[in-house]
Amino acid sequence: MNSGAVIFAANVDRVARFYEVLLLMSPVHVETGLRVIASDRTELVIHQVPPHVLPPVPEGTAPAPREDTAIKPFFVVPSLAAAREMAPPLGGYVFPREREFSARRFRACNACDPEGNVVQFRELLLTPT
């Protein structure tokens, strides 16, 4: 059993693809309105919600950050610079390099998935900062 999170989305396929690519995850279960993706240690369940609950973000539009939520998950990525380049074609973005910060043994930056969910990506460092 892995640790993980459930992410509610209007466009399950688009949101799942964003996390699959950036977090190097693979689909393990797919059905209408639900996709489960996983890596060795983490599982994400992308669960569809009706459009009146969460309106879809049009393709080609940068989502506005939804920062008024009670939780912000963080995920390790191989490279913040690579994530910053890869996110826009997948519908999301990583905030500019100037907003990165270092703590303990990682460098971090906030990002938005294709529906504006704010997450934090962390790049592990070999030495503490």
N, CA, C and O atoms as a GROMACS GRO file, in nm:
protein
  516
    1MET      N    1   0.085  -0.118   0.000
    1MET     CA    2   0.000   0.000   0.000
    1MET      C    3   0.089   0.123   0.000
    1MET      O    4   0.184   0.132   0.078
    2ASN      N    5   0.058   0.217  -0.087
    2ASN     CA    6   0.132   0.342  -0.098
    2ASN      C    7   0.059   0.454  -0.026
    2ASN      O    8  -0.062   0.446  -0.001
    3SER      N    9   0.132   0.559   0.007
    3SER     CA   10   0.070   0.684   0.052
    3SER      C   11   0.024   0.756  -0.073
    3SER      O   12   0.070   0.727  -0.184
    4GLY      N   13  -0.067   0.851  -0.056
    4GLY     CA   14  -0.113   0.922  -0.174
    4GLY      C   15  -0.215   1.027  -0.143
    4GLY      O   16  -0.230   1.072  -0.029
    5ALA      N   17  -0.286   1.066  -0.247
    5ALA     CA   18  -0.387   1.171  -0.234
    5ALA      C   19  -0.493   1.150  -0.340
    5ALA      O   20  -0.470   1.086  -0.442
    6VAL      N   21  -0.611   1.206  -0.313
    6VAL     CA   22  -0.718   1.212  -0.412
    6VAL      C   23  -0.723   1.357  -0.460
    6VAL      O   24  -0.728   1.450  -0.379
    7ILE      N   25  -0.721   1.375  -0.591
    7ILE     CA   26  -0.732   1.508  -0.651
    7ILE      C   27  -0.860   1.511  -0.731
    7ILE      O   28  -0.879   1.429  -0.822
    8PHE      N   29  -0.948   1.604  -0.699
    8PHE     CA   30  -1.073   1.618  -0.770
    8PHE      C   31  -1.051   1.707  -0.892
    8PHE      O   32  -0.984   1.810  -0.882
    9ALA      N   33  -1.107   1.667  -1.005
    9ALA     CA   34  -1.080   1.738  -1.131
    9ALA      C   35  -1.203   1.738  -1.221
    9ALA      O   36  -1.284   1.645  -1.218
   10ALA      N   37  -1.216   1.843  -1.300
   10ALA     CA   38  -1.318   1.847  -1.403
   10ALA      C   39  -1.274   1.765  -1.524
   10ALA      O   40  -1.355   1.697  -1.586
   11ASN      N   41  -1.144   1.773  -1.557
   11ASN     CA   42  -1.089   1.699  -1.670
   11ASN      C   43  -0.987   1.597  -1.616
   11ASN      O   44  -0.869   1.628  -1.602
   12VAL      N   45  -1.035   1.479  -1.589
   12VAL     CA   46  -0.953   1.374  -1.527
   12VAL      C   47  -0.832   1.340  -1.613
   12VAL      O   48  -0.720   1.331  -1.562
   13ASP      N   49  -0.852   1.322  -1.743
   13ASP     CA   50  -0.741   1.282  -1.829
   13ASP      C   51  -0.630   1.386  -1.830
   13ASP      O   52  -0.512   1.351  -1.820
   14ARG      N   53  -0.666   1.511  -1.842
   14ARG     CA   54  -0.567   1.619  -1.849
   14ARG      C   55  -0.489   1.631  -1.718
   14ARG      O   56  -0.366   1.643  -1.720
   15VAL      N   57  -0.557   1.629  -1.607
   15VAL     CA   58  -0.491   1.640  -1.477
   15VAL      C   59  -0.402   1.518  -1.450
   15VAL      O   60  -0.290   1.531  -1.402
   16ALA      N   61  -0.453   1.400  -1.481
   16ALA     CA   62  -0.374   1.278  -1.461
   16ALA      C   63  -0.247   1.281  -1.545
   16ALA      O   64  -0.140   1.244  -1.498
   17ARG      N   65  -0.258   1.325  -1.669
   17ARG     CA   66  -0.141   1.330  -1.757
   17ARG      C   67  -0.034   1.426  -1.703
   17ARG      O   68   0.085   1.396  -1.711
   18PHE      N   69  -0.076   1.539  -1.648
   18PHE     CA   70   0.017   1.635  -1.588
   18PHE      C   71   0.101   1.567  -1.480
   18PHE      O   72   0.224   1.577  -1.480
   19TYR      N   73   0.035   1.498  -1.388
   19TYR     CA   74   0.107   1.433  -1.279
   19TYR      C   75   0.186   1.310  -1.327
   19TYR      O   76   0.296   1.285  -1.278
   20GLU      N   77   0.131   1.235  -1.421
   20GLU     CA   78   0.203   1.120  -1.475
   20GLU      C   79   0.339   1.162  -1.528
   20GLU      O   80   0.441   1.100  -1.496
   21VAL      N   81   0.342   1.266  -1.609
   21VAL     CA   82   0.466   1.309  -1.673
   21VAL      C   83   0.562   1.371  -1.572
   21VAL      O   84   0.679   1.332  -1.565
   22LEU      N   85   0.515   1.466  -1.494
   22LEU     CA   86   0.604   1.538  -1.404
   22LEU      C   87   0.653   1.454  -1.287
   22LEU      O   88   0.764   1.475  -1.238
   23LEU      N   89   0.572   1.358  -1.243
   23LEU     CA   90   0.610   1.277  -1.127
   23LEU      C   91   0.655   1.137  -1.166
   23LEU      O   92   0.677   1.052  -1.079
   24LEU      N   93   0.668   1.113  -1.296
   24LEU     CA   94   0.714   0.982  -1.346
   24LEU      C   95   0.626   0.870  -1.293
   24LEU      O   96   0.675   0.770  -1.241
   25MET      N   97   0.495   0.888  -1.306
   25MET     CA   98   0.397   0.789  -1.259
   25MET      C   99   0.337   0.716  -1.379
   25MET      O  100   0.348   0.759  -1.493
   26SER      N  101   0.274   0.604  -1.348
   26SER     CA  102   0.209   0.524  -1.452
   26SER      C  103   0.065   0.496  -1.411
   26SER      O  104   0.035   0.485  -1.292
   27PRO      N  105  -0.025   0.485  -1.510
   27PRO     CA  106  -0.163   0.450  -1.478
   27PRO      C  107  -0.170   0.306  -1.424
   27PRO      O  108  -0.107   0.215  -1.479
   28VAL      N  109  -0.247   0.288  -1.319
   28VAL     CA  110  -0.268   0.152  -1.266
   28VAL      C  111  -0.416   0.113  -1.268
   28VAL      O  112  -0.450  -0.005  -1.254
   29HIS      N  113  -0.503   0.212  -1.286
   29HIS     CA  114  -0.647   0.182  -1.295
   29HIS      C  115  -0.712   0.299  -1.370
   29HIS      O  116  -0.692   0.415  -1.336
   30VAL      N  117  -0.791   0.265  -1.472
   30VAL     CA  118  -0.859   0.368  -1.551
   30VAL      C  119  -1.004   0.325  -1.571
   30VAL      O  120  -1.032   0.213  -1.613
   31GLU      N  121  -1.095   0.416  -1.540
   31GLU     CA  122  -1.237   0.396  -1.572
   31GLU      C  123  -1.297   0.534  -1.594
   31GLU      O  124  -1.233   0.635  -1.567
   32THR      N  125  -1.418   0.539  -1.642
   32THR     CA  126  -1.482   0.666  -1.668
   32THR      C  127  -1.487   0.749  -1.541
   32THR      O  128  -1.541   0.706  -1.439
   33GLY      N  129  -1.428   0.870  -1.548
   33GLY     CA  130  -1.433   0.962  -1.435
   33GLY      C  131  -1.332   0.933  -1.325
   33GLY      O  132  -1.337   0.997  -1.220
   34LEU      N  133  -1.242   0.838  -1.348
   34LEU     CA  134  -1.147   0.802  -1.242
   34LEU      C  135  -1.019   0.748  -1.304
   34LEU      O  136  -1.023   0.663  -1.393
   35ARG      N  137  -0.908   0.797  -1.256
   35ARG     CA  138  -0.779   0.742  -1.298
   35ARG      C  139  -0.690   0.734  -1.176
   35ARG      O  140  -0.678   0.830  -1.099
   36VAL      N  141  -0.627   0.620  -1.159
   36VAL     CA  142  -0.530   0.600  -1.051
   36VAL      C  143  -0.394   0.589  -1.116
   36VAL      O  144  -0.372   0.506  -1.204
   37ILE      N  145  -0.300   0.673  -1.070
   37ILE     CA  146  -0.164   0.669  -1.120
   37ILE      C  147  -0.071   0.647  -1.002
   37ILE      O  148  -0.102   0.686  -0.889
   38ALA      N  149   0.044   0.584  -1.027
   38ALA     CA  150   0.131   0.550  -0.915
   38ALA      C  151   0.277   0.545  -0.956
   38ALA      O  152   0.311   0.524  -1.072
   39SER      N  153   0.361   0.564  -0.856
   39SER     CA  154   0.504   0.537  -0.865
   39SER      C  155   0.532   0.431  -0.760
   39SER      O  156   0.439   0.372  -0.704
   40ASP      N  157   0.657   0.406  -0.732
   40ASP     CA  158   0.691   0.305  -0.632
   40ASP      C  159   0.636   0.337  -0.493
   40ASP      O  160   0.604   0.247  -0.416
   41ARG      N  161   0.626   0.467  -0.461
   41ARG     CA  162   0.591   0.505  -0.324
   41ARG      C  163   0.466   0.590  -0.310
   41ARG      O  164   0.419   0.612  -0.199
   42THR      N  165   0.411   0.636  -0.421
   42THR     CA  166   0.298   0.729  -0.413
   42THR      C  167   0.190   0.690  -0.513
   42THR      O  168   0.217   0.644  -0.624
   43GLU      N  169   0.066   0.710  -0.470
   43GLU     CA  170  -0.049   0.684  -0.556
   43GLU      C  171  -0.138   0.807  -0.556
   43GLU      O  172  -0.170   0.862  -0.450
   44LEU      N  173  -0.179   0.850  -0.674
   44LEU     CA  174  -0.275   0.960  -0.686
   44LEU      C  175  -0.401   0.907  -0.751
   44LEU      O  176  -0.396   0.835  -0.851
   45VAL      N  177  -0.513   0.943  -0.694
   45VAL     CA  178  -0.643   0.910  -0.749
   45VAL      C  179  -0.701   1.039  -0.804
   45VAL      O  180  -0.727   1.133  -0.728
   46ILE      N  181  -0.720   1.044  -0.934
   46ILE     CA  182  -0.779   1.162  -0.996
   46ILE      C  183  -0.927   1.129  -1.018
   46ILE      O  184  -0.961   1.040  -1.096
   47HIS      N  185  -1.012   1.201  -0.949
   47HIS     CA  186  -1.155   1.171  -0.942
   47HIS      C  187  -1.235   1.286  -1.002
   47HIS      O  188  -1.218   1.401  -0.962
   48GLN      N  189  -1.322   1.256  -1.096
   48GLN     CA  190  -1.401   1.358  -1.164
   48GLN      C  191  -1.511   1.414  -1.075
   48GLN      O  192  -1.574   1.342  -0.998
   49VAL      N  193  -1.530   1.544  -1.089
   49VAL     CA  194  -1.643   1.612  -1.024
   49VAL      C  195  -1.726   1.680  -1.132
   49VAL      O  196  -1.673   1.712  -1.239
   50PRO      N  197  -1.853   1.703  -1.107
   50PRO     CA  198  -1.938   1.767  -1.208
   50PRO      C  199  -1.893   1.910  -1.238
   50PRO      O  200  -1.839   1.977  -1.150
   51PRO      N  201  -1.916   1.957  -1.362
   51PRO     CA  202  -1.872   2.091  -1.399
   51PRO      C  203  -1.933   2.204  -1.316
   51PRO      O  204  -1.872   2.310  -1.303
   52HIS      N  205  -2.053   2.181  -1.259
   52HIS     CA  206  -2.111   2.287  -1.176
   52HIS      C  207  -2.038   2.299  -1.041
   52HIS      O  208  -2.047   2.401  -0.973
   53VAL      N  209  -1.966   2.194  -1.004
   53VAL     CA  210  -1.886   2.197  -0.881
   53VAL      C  211  -1.748   2.257  -0.908
   53VAL      O  212  -1.698   2.338  -0.830
   54LEU      N  213  -1.689   2.218  -1.018
   54LEU     CA  214  -1.556   2.264  -1.055
   54LEU      C  215  -1.555   2.287  -1.206
   54LEU      O  216  -1.538   2.192  -1.282
   55PRO      N  217  -1.572   2.411  -1.249
   55PRO     CA  218  -1.575   2.438  -1.393
   55PRO      C  219  -1.442   2.404  -1.459
   55PRO      O  220  -1.336   2.432  -1.401
   56PRO      N  221  -1.444   2.343  -1.578
   56PRO     CA  222  -1.320   2.310  -1.645
   56PRO      C  223  -1.245   2.435  -1.691
   56PRO      O  224  -1.305   2.537  -1.724
   57VAL      N  225  -1.112   2.425  -1.693
   57VAL     CA  226  -1.027   2.532  -1.744
   57VAL      C  227  -1.007   2.504  -1.893
   57VAL      O  228  -0.963   2.395  -1.929
   58PRO      N  229  -1.039   2.600  -1.980
   58PRO     CA  230  -1.024   2.575  -2.124
   58PRO      C  231  -0.879   2.543  -2.162
   58PRO      O  232  -0.786   2.601  -2.108
   59GLU      N  233  -0.862   2.450  -2.256
   59GLU     CA  234  -0.728   2.416  -2.306
   59GLU      C  235  -0.662   2.543  -2.357
   59GLU      O  236  -0.728   2.629  -2.415
   60GLY      N  237  -0.532   2.555  -2.335
   60GLY     CA  238  -0.457   2.671  -2.381
   60GLY      C  239  -0.466   2.791  -2.288
   60GLY      O  240  -0.406   2.895  -2.316
   61THR      N  241  -0.540   2.778  -2.179
   61THR     CA  242  -0.554   2.885  -2.081
   61THR      C  243  -0.477   2.848  -1.955
   61THR      O  244  -0.494   2.738  -1.902
   62ALA      N  245  -0.393   2.939  -1.908
   62ALA     CA  246  -0.321   2.913  -1.783
   62ALA      C  247  -0.421   2.923  -1.668
   62ALA      O  248  -0.493   3.022  -1.656
   63PRO      N  249  -0.427   2.821  -1.585
   63PRO     CA  250  -0.524   2.823  -1.476
   63PRO      C  251  -0.486   2.926  -1.369
   63PRO      O  252  -0.367   2.946  -1.341
   64ALA      N  253  -0.584   2.990  -1.311
   64ALA     CA  254  -0.560   3.078  -1.196
   64ALA      C  255  -0.533   2.990  -1.075
   64ALA      O  256  -0.603   2.891  -1.055
   65PRO      N  257  -0.433   3.024  -0.996
   65PRO     CA  258  -0.406   2.942  -0.877
   65PRO      C  259  -0.522   2.943  -0.779
   65PRO      O  260  -0.577   3.048  -0.747
   66ARG      N  261  -0.558   2.825  -0.733
   66ARG     CA  262  -0.660   2.813  -0.629
   66ARG      C  263  -0.587   2.799  -0.496
   66ARG      O  264  -0.561   2.688  -0.448
   67GLU      N  265  -0.554   2.913  -0.438
   67GLU     CA  266  -0.471   2.914  -0.317
   67GLU      C  267  -0.552   2.916  -0.189
   67GLU      O  268  -0.495   2.915  -0.080
   68ASP      N  269  -0.683   2.918  -0.200
   68ASP     CA  270  -0.767   2.926  -0.081
   68ASP      C  271  -0.816   2.789  -0.035
   68ASP      O  272  -0.929   2.774   0.012
   69THR      N  273  -0.730   2.689  -0.050
   69THR     CA  274  -0.766   2.554  -0.007
   69THR      C  275  -0.694   2.522   0.124
   69THR      O  276  -0.600   2.590   0.163
   70ALA      N  277  -0.740   2.419   0.189
   70ALA     CA  278  -0.686   2.384   0.320
   70ALA      C  279  -0.564   2.294   0.314
   70ALA      O  280  -0.506   2.261   0.418
   71ILE      N  281  -0.523   2.252   0.196
   71ILE     CA  282  -0.412   2.160   0.186
   71ILE      C  283  -0.332   2.188   0.059
   71ILE      O  284  -0.388   2.226  -0.044
   72LYS      N  285  -0.200   2.170   0.067
   72LYS     CA  286  -0.113   2.184  -0.050
   72LYS      C  287  -0.016   2.066  -0.045
   72LYS      O  288   0.076   2.065   0.036
   73PRO      N  289  -0.035   1.969  -0.132
   73PRO     CA  290   0.058   1.856  -0.132
   73PRO      C  291   0.191   1.894  -0.195
   73PRO      O  292   0.200   1.988  -0.273
   74PHE      N  293   0.295   1.819  -0.158
   74PHE     CA  294   0.424   1.839  -0.223
   74PHE      C  295   0.473   1.707  -0.279
   74PHE      O  296   0.443   1.600  -0.226
   75PHE      N  297   0.549   1.718  -0.388
   75PHE     CA  298   0.598   1.600  -0.459
   75PHE      C  299   0.743   1.622  -0.500
   75PHE      O  300   0.782   1.733  -0.537
   76VAL      N  301   0.821   1.517  -0.494
   76VAL     CA  302   0.959   1.523  -0.539
   76VAL      C  303   0.962   1.504  -0.690
   76VAL      O  304   0.897   1.415  -0.745
   77VAL      N  305   1.038   1.590  -0.758
   77VAL     CA  306   1.060   1.581  -0.902
   77VAL      C  307   1.210   1.570  -0.924
   77VAL      O  308   1.288   1.616  -0.841
   78PRO      N  309   1.252   1.510  -1.036
   78PRO     CA  310   1.396   1.499  -1.062
   78PRO      C  311   1.464   1.635  -1.075
   78PRO      O  312   1.580   1.651  -1.035
   79SER      N  313   1.393   1.735  -1.131
   79SER     CA  314   1.453   1.865  -1.157
   79SER      C  315   1.344   1.972  -1.162
   79SER      O  316   1.247   1.958  -1.236
   80LEU      N  317   1.361   2.079  -1.084
   80LEU     CA  318   1.266   2.190  -1.092
   80LEU      C  319   1.273   2.258  -1.228
   80LEU      O  320   1.170   2.297  -1.284
   81ALA      N  321   1.394   2.273  -1.282
   81ALA     CA  322   1.409   2.337  -1.414
   81ALA      C  323   1.336   2.256  -1.521
   81ALA      O  324   1.268   2.313  -1.606
   82ALA      N  325   1.352   2.125  -1.517
   82ALA     CA  326   1.283   2.040  -1.616
   82ALA      C  327   1.132   2.047  -1.596
   82ALA      O  328   1.058   2.054  -1.695
   83ALA      N  329   1.085   2.045  -1.472
   83ALA     CA  330   0.941   2.055  -1.445
   83ALA      C  331   0.886   2.187  -1.498
   83ALA      O  332   0.776   2.191  -1.552
   84ARG      N  333   0.963   2.294  -1.483
   84ARG     CA  334   0.920   2.426  -1.531
   84ARG      C  335   0.902   2.425  -1.683
   84ARG      O  336   0.811   2.490  -1.735
   85GLU      N  337   0.987   2.354  -1.754
   85GLU     CA  338   0.976   2.345  -1.900
   85GLU      C  339   0.864   2.251  -1.944
   85GLU      O  340   0.796   2.277  -2.043
   86MET      N  341   0.846   2.143  -1.871
   86MET     CA  342   0.749   2.040  -1.911
   86MET      C  343   0.604   2.076  -1.876
   86MET      O  344   0.512   2.030  -1.943
   87ALA      N  345   0.583   2.157  -1.774
   87ALA     CA  346   0.447   2.184  -1.725
   87ALA      C  347   0.357   2.257  -1.825
   87ALA      O  348   0.242   2.216  -1.841
   88PRO      N  349   0.402   2.364  -1.893
   88PRO     CA  350   0.310   2.437  -1.980
   88PRO      C  351   0.244   2.355  -2.092
   88PRO      O  352   0.124   2.369  -2.113
   89PRO      N  353   0.317   2.269  -2.163
   89PRO     CA  354   0.247   2.189  -2.264
   89PRO      C  355   0.145   2.092  -2.205
   89PRO      O  356   0.057   2.042  -2.276
   90LEU      N  357   0.156   2.065  -2.075
   90LEU     CA  358   0.063   1.975  -2.007
   90LEU      C  359  -0.052   2.052  -1.941
   90LEU      O  360  -0.138   1.992  -1.876
   91GLY      N  361  -0.054   2.186  -1.959
   91GLY     CA  362  -0.165   2.266  -1.908
   91GLY      C  363  -0.141   2.333  -1.775
   91GLY      O  364  -0.229   2.404  -1.727
   92GLY      N  365  -0.026   2.313  -1.714
   92GLY     CA  366   0.002   2.376  -1.586
   92GLY      C  367   0.126   2.463  -1.593
   92GLY      O  368   0.171   2.497  -1.702
   93TYR      N  369   0.180   2.498  -1.479
   93TYR     CA  370   0.304   2.576  -1.476
   93TYR      C  371   0.370   2.567  -1.340
   93TYR      O  372   0.305   2.540  -1.238
   94VAL      N  373   0.499   2.591  -1.340
   94VAL     CA  374   0.578   2.604  -1.218
   94VAL      C  375   0.613   2.751  -1.206
   94VAL      O  376   0.652   2.813  -1.305
   95PHE      N  377   0.598   2.807  -1.088
   95PHE     CA  378   0.627   2.948  -1.068
   95PHE      C  379   0.773   2.978  -1.104
   95PHE      O  380   0.855   2.887  -1.107
   96PRO      N  381   0.807   3.106  -1.131
   96PRO     CA  382   0.942   3.141  -1.177
   96PRO      C  383   1.052   3.102  -1.076
   96PRO      O  384   1.028   3.089  -0.956
   97ARG      N  385   1.170   3.084  -1.130
   97ARG     CA  386   1.287   3.043  -1.050
   97ARG      C  387   1.309   3.136  -0.930
   97ARG      O  388   1.355   3.093  -0.825
   98GLU      N  389   1.276   3.264  -0.946
   98GLU     CA  390   1.295   3.361  -0.839
   98GLU      C  391   1.212   3.326  -0.715
   98GLU      O  392   1.240   3.375  -0.605
   99ARG      N  393   1.111   3.244  -0.732
   99ARG     CA  394   1.025   3.206  -0.619
   99ARG      C  395   1.065   3.074  -0.555
   99ARG      O  396   0.999   3.027  -0.463
  100GLU      N  397   1.173   3.015  -0.603
  100GLU     CA  398   1.224   2.892  -0.541
  100GLU      C  399   1.286   2.925  -0.405
  100GLU      O  400   1.329   3.038  -0.380
  101PHE      N  401   1.289   2.825  -0.320
  101PHE     CA  402   1.356   2.840  -0.190
  101PHE      C  403   1.418   2.707  -0.152
  101PHE      O  404   1.379   2.602  -0.202
  102SER      N  405   1.513   2.713  -0.062
  102SER     CA  406   1.581   2.592  -0.014
  102SER      C  407   1.551   2.572   0.133
  102SER      O  408   1.537   2.668   0.209
  103ALA      N  409   1.541   2.446   0.172
  103ALA     CA  410   1.521   2.408   0.312
  103ALA      C  411   1.574   2.267   0.330
  103ALA      O  412   1.572   2.186   0.238
  104ARG      N  413   1.621   2.240   0.448
  104ARG     CA  414   1.675   2.109   0.481
  104ARG      C  415   1.753   2.050   0.364
  104ARG      O  416   1.862   2.100   0.334
  105ARG      N  417   1.704   1.948   0.298
  105ARG     CA  418   1.778   1.884   0.188
  105ARG      C  419   1.702   1.890   0.055
  105ARG      O  420   1.708   1.797  -0.025
  106PHE      N  421   1.632   2.002   0.031
  106PHE     CA  422   1.561   2.016  -0.096
  106PHE      C  423   1.554   2.161  -0.139
  106PHE      O  424   1.572   2.252  -0.058
  107ARG      N  425   1.528   2.180  -0.264
  107ARG     CA  426   1.496   2.310  -0.323
  107ARG      C  427   1.351   2.295  -0.371
  107ARG      O  428   1.315   2.192  -0.427
  108ALA      N  429   1.267   2.398  -0.349
  108ALA     CA  430   1.124   2.384  -0.376
  108ALA      C  431   1.069   2.504  -0.451
  108ALA      O  432   1.125   2.614  -0.448
  109CYS      N  433   0.956   2.480  -0.518
  109CYS     CA  434   0.883   2.587  -0.584
  109CYS      C  435   0.737   2.544  -0.600
  109CYS      O  436   0.709   2.427  -0.627
  110ASN      N  437   0.647   2.637  -0.583
  110ASN     CA  438   0.505   2.607  -0.604
  110ASN      C  439   0.475   2.596  -0.752
  110ASN      O  440   0.546   2.650  -0.836
  111ALA      N  441   0.368   2.527  -0.780
  111ALA     CA  442   0.324   2.504  -0.918
  111ALA      C  443   0.172   2.495  -0.920
  111ALA      O  444   0.109   2.478  -0.815
  112CYS      N  445   0.115   2.505  -1.039
  112CYS     CA  446  -0.029   2.485  -1.057
  112CYS      C  447  -0.050   2.374  -1.158
  112CYS      O  448   0.016   2.370  -1.262
  113ASP      N  449  -0.141   2.283  -1.126
  113ASP     CA  450  -0.176   2.180  -1.222
  113ASP      C  451  -0.275   2.241  -1.323
  113ASP      O  452  -0.308   2.359  -1.310
  114PRO      N  453  -0.322   2.166  -1.421
  114PRO     CA  454  -0.408   2.224  -1.525
  114PRO      C  455  -0.540   2.284  -1.476
  114PRO      O  456  -0.606   2.355  -1.552
  115GLU      N  457  -0.578   2.257  -1.352
  115GLU     CA  458  -0.703   2.313  -1.300
  115GLU      C  459  -0.679   2.414  -1.189
  115GLU      O  460  -0.772   2.456  -1.121
  116GLY      N  461  -0.552   2.453  -1.170
  116GLY     CA  462  -0.521   2.556  -1.072
  116GLY      C  463  -0.491   2.507  -0.932
  116GLY      O  464  -0.465   2.588  -0.843
  117ASN      N  465  -0.493   2.375  -0.910
  117ASN     CA  466  -0.456   2.324  -0.780
  117ASN      C  467  -0.310   2.359  -0.754
  117ASN      O  468  -0.223   2.327  -0.835
  118VAL      N  469  -0.282   2.424  -0.642
  118VAL     CA  470  -0.146   2.462  -0.609
  118VAL      C  471  -0.080   2.345  -0.538
  118VAL      O  472  -0.130   2.295  -0.437
  119VAL      N  473   0.034   2.304  -0.592
  119VAL     CA  474   0.115   2.198  -0.532
  119VAL      C  475   0.257   2.252  -0.521
  119VAL      O  476   0.290   2.356  -0.579
  120GLN      N  477   0.339   2.183  -0.448
  120GLN     CA  478   0.479   2.222  -0.438
  120GLN      C  479   0.563   2.108  -0.494
  120GLN      O  480   0.542   1.992  -0.461
  121PHE      N  481   0.658   2.144  -0.580
  121PHE     CA  482   0.753   2.046  -0.631
  121PHE      C  483   0.884   2.068  -0.559
  121PHE      O  484   0.926   2.181  -0.535
  122ARG      N  485   0.949   1.957  -0.524
  122ARG     CA  486   1.077   1.962  -0.452
  122ARG      C  487   1.182   1.882  -0.527
  122ARG      O  488   1.158   1.770  -0.571
  123GLU      N  489   1.297   1.942  -0.540
  123GLU     CA  490   1.413   1.876  -0.598
  123GLU      C  491   1.508   1.845  -0.483
  123GLU      O  492   1.550   1.936  -0.411
  124LEU      N  493   1.541   1.719  -0.467
  124LEU     CA  494   1.629   1.680  -0.356
  124LEU      C  495   1.771   1.727  -0.382
  124LEU      O  496   1.819   1.724  -0.496
  125LEU      N  497   1.838   1.770  -0.276
  125LEU     CA  498   1.976   1.815  -0.284
  125LEU      C  499   2.065   1.712  -0.215
  125LEU      O  500   2.022   1.645  -0.122
  126LEU      N  501   2.187   1.701  -0.261
  126LEU     CA  502   2.280   1.606  -0.202
  126LEU      C  503   2.333   1.656  -0.068
  126LEU      O  504   2.364   1.576   0.020
  127THR      N  505   2.343   1.785  -0.053
  127THR     CA  506   2.392   1.841   0.072
  127THR      C  507   2.290   1.938   0.126
  127THR      O  508   2.220   2.003   0.048
  128PRO      N  509   2.279   1.951   0.260
  128PRO     CA  510   2.180   2.043   0.316
  128PRO      C  511   2.217   2.188   0.286
  128PRO      O  512   2.334   2.222   0.267
  129THR      N  513   2.114   2.273   0.280
  129THR     CA  514   2.139   2.416   0.256
  129THR      C  515   2.123   2.495   0.382
  129THR      O  516   2.140   2.617   0.381
   0.00000   0.00000   0.00000
